[in-house]
Amino acid sequence: MKKKAELILPRDTAIKLVQDNLSLFKNKPIFEISETGDDLLRFKKITRHIYWVIRQSGSIAVCADYRNEFYDVVQEFDLVPELTRARRFRCGLCRTCPGEAVSDPLPEYESIEQLWMEHCLKPLAEWTHENFIDGANLCLCRSRGCTAAFVCSSESQKERIMGRRDFFKTVPVILKQGRTSKTNS
């Protein structure tokens, strides 16, 4: 029988893992506490409209805000930890990945920390390297109460999103040198 506590990455452990692995990131994570008391992680030299959170399950959500309000999830690194009979950890969502043969073995890890590092934190770092580049933009769309946010790291992506009927705003992802982003307009 699985013990639920074994399948939760403790908050302090997650924060320590981030701090111990800052070298994975070109734009270093910055820890903040929101007005509601939630942990927020931002990225150095990246617009304050982009932040990330670590959920209780261990999933990481990269989020966008507009006017200091949550707007949309831009990218998510989902995690549904499972404990095998051999007391190893794996992600239950990976069992149902489209395009993968059912017989493909799921990666298993010795600890919940190792699972989280390989399944969430390292992929987040890779995603930031690919998307937090010169010329990248956060593009916001909205229509009748529905919102969407995209990090567009190529001109063709940006043009495609800006061509949508519901597009309304673009914000540079990388802050210009000497500029701070204290207000979220």
C-alpha positions in Angstrom: 0.0 0.0 0.0 1.3 3.4 -1.0 1.8 6.0 1.8 0.7 9.3 0.5 3.5 11.3 2.3 6.1 9.3 0.3 4.7 10.7 -2.9 4.9 14.3 -2.0 8.0 16.3 -2.4 8.2 18.5 0.7 8.3 22.3 0.0 11.6 22.8 1.8 13.2 19.9 -0.2 12.0 21.4 -3.5 13.4 24.8 -2.6 16.7 23.3 -1.5 17.0 21.3 -4.8 16.4 24.5 -6.8 19.0 26.4 -4.7 21.5 23.5 -5.1 21.0 23.4 -8.9 21.1 27.1 -9.9 23.8 26.2 -12.4 21.1 24.5 -14.6 19.7 28.0 -15.3 21.1 30.8 -17.4 18.5 33.1 -15.8 18.7 32.2 -12.1 15.5 31.6 -10.1 14.6 34.2 -7.6 12.4 33.3 -4.6 9.5 35.5 -3.6 6.5 35.3 -1.4 3.2 36.6 -3.0 0.8 38.9 -1.3 -1.3 35.7 -0.6 1.7 34.0 1.0 2.3 31.6 -1.9 5.9 30.8 -3.0 6.7 32.4 -6.4 9.8 31.9 -8.3 10.9 34.4 -10.9 13.8 34.5 -13.2 16.6 37.0 -13.1 16.5 39.4 -16.0 13.1 38.1 -17.2 9.9 40.1 -17.2 7.9 40.0 -13.9 4.9 38.9 -16.0 6.5 35.4 -16.0 6.8 33.4 -12.8 6.7 29.7 -11.7 5.3 27.7 -8.9 5.9 24.3 -7.5 2.7 22.5 -6.8 2.2 20.1 -3.9 2.3 17.1 -6.4 5.7 18.4 -7.5 4.5 19.6 -10.9 6.0 22.9 -12.0 3.8 25.5 -13.7 5.3 28.5 -15.6 2.6 31.2 -15.3 1.9 34.6 -16.8 0.3 37.4 -15.0 -1.2 40.7 -16.2 -1.9 43.7 -13.9 -0.7 41.6 -10.9 -3.3 38.9 -11.5 -2.8 35.3 -12.7 -3.4 35.2 -16.4 -2.6 31.7 -17.7 -0.2 28.7 -17.5 2.4 29.1 -20.2 4.1 25.7 -19.7 3.6 22.9 -17.2 5.9 20.1 -16.2 3.4 17.6 -14.8 4.2 15.0 -12.3 2.0 12.2 -10.8 4.4 10.3 -8.6 3.9 6.6 -8.1 5.8 4.1 -5.9 6.5 0.8 -7.5 6.5 -2.6 -5.7 10.3 -2.4 -5.7 10.0 1.0 -3.8 11.2 3.0 -6.8 9.6 6.2 -8.0 8.1 7.0 -11.4 5.5 9.3 -13.0 2.1 7.8 -13.6 1.4 10.2 -16.4 4.2 8.9 -18.5 2.4 5.6 -18.8 -0.1 7.2 -21.1 2.1 9.3 -23.4 0.8 9.4 -26.9 3.1 7.8 -29.5 5.0 5.6 -27.0 4.6 1.8 -27.0 2.9 0.4 -24.0 5.7 -2.0 -23.5 8.3 0.9 -23.2 9.6 0.8 -19.6 9.0 3.9 -17.6 12.0 5.5 -16.1 12.2 4.7 -12.4 14.2 6.6 -9.7 15.6 5.8 -6.3 14.0 8.8 -4.6 11.2 11.3 -5.1 13.9 14.0 -5.2 15.6 12.3 -8.1 12.3 11.8 -10.0 11.5 15.5 -9.5 14.9 16.6 -10.7 14.8 14.5 -13.9 11.1 14.9 -14.6 10.5 18.5 -13.7 13.4 20.8 -12.8 15.9 19.8 -15.5 13.2 20.0 -18.2 12.2 23.4 -16.9 15.8 24.6 -17.2 16.0 23.2 -20.7 12.8 25.0 -21.6 14.1 28.3 -20.3 17.3 27.9 -22.3 15.2 27.4 -25.5 12.6 30.1 -24.8 14.3 32.9 -22.8 16.3 34.2 -25.7 16.9 37.6 -27.3 13.8 38.7 -29.2 11.4 36.3 -27.3 8.0 37.7 -26.4 5.2 36.9 -24.0 2.1 37.1 -26.0 -1.3 37.5 -24.3 -4.7 36.7 -25.8 -8.2 37.1 -24.4 -11.7 36.7 -25.5 -14.9 36.7 -23.4 -13.3 35.7 -20.1 -10.9 33.1 -21.7 -7.2 33.8 -21.6 -4.1 32.3 -23.2 -0.4 33.2 -22.9 2.5 32.0 -25.0 6.2 32.5 -24.9 7.2 33.1 -28.5 10.9 32.5 -29.1 10.8 32.9 -32.9 9.5 35.6 -35.2 7.2 33.1 -36.9 5.6 32.0 -33.6 5.1 35.6 -32.6 3.5 36.5 -36.0 1.2 33.5 -35.8 0.0 34.4 -32.3 -0.3 38.1 -33.2 -2.5 37.1 -36.1 -5.1 35.6 -33.8 -8.4 37.5 -33.3 -8.0 37.3 -29.6 -4.4 38.7 -29.4 -4.0 41.9 -27.4 -0.6 42.4 -25.9 3.1 41.4 -26.3 5.8 41.9 -23.7 9.5 41.3 -24.2 10.6 38.3 -22.2 14.2 39.5 -21.5 14.5 42.8 -19.6 16.8 45.4 -21.2 20.0 46.0 -19.2 19.4 48.6 -16.4 15.6 48.2 -16.6 13.6 46.8 -13.8 10.1 45.4 -14.1 8.5 46.3 -10.7 5.1 47.1 -12.1 3.0 44.8 -14.0 0.9 46.9 -16.4 
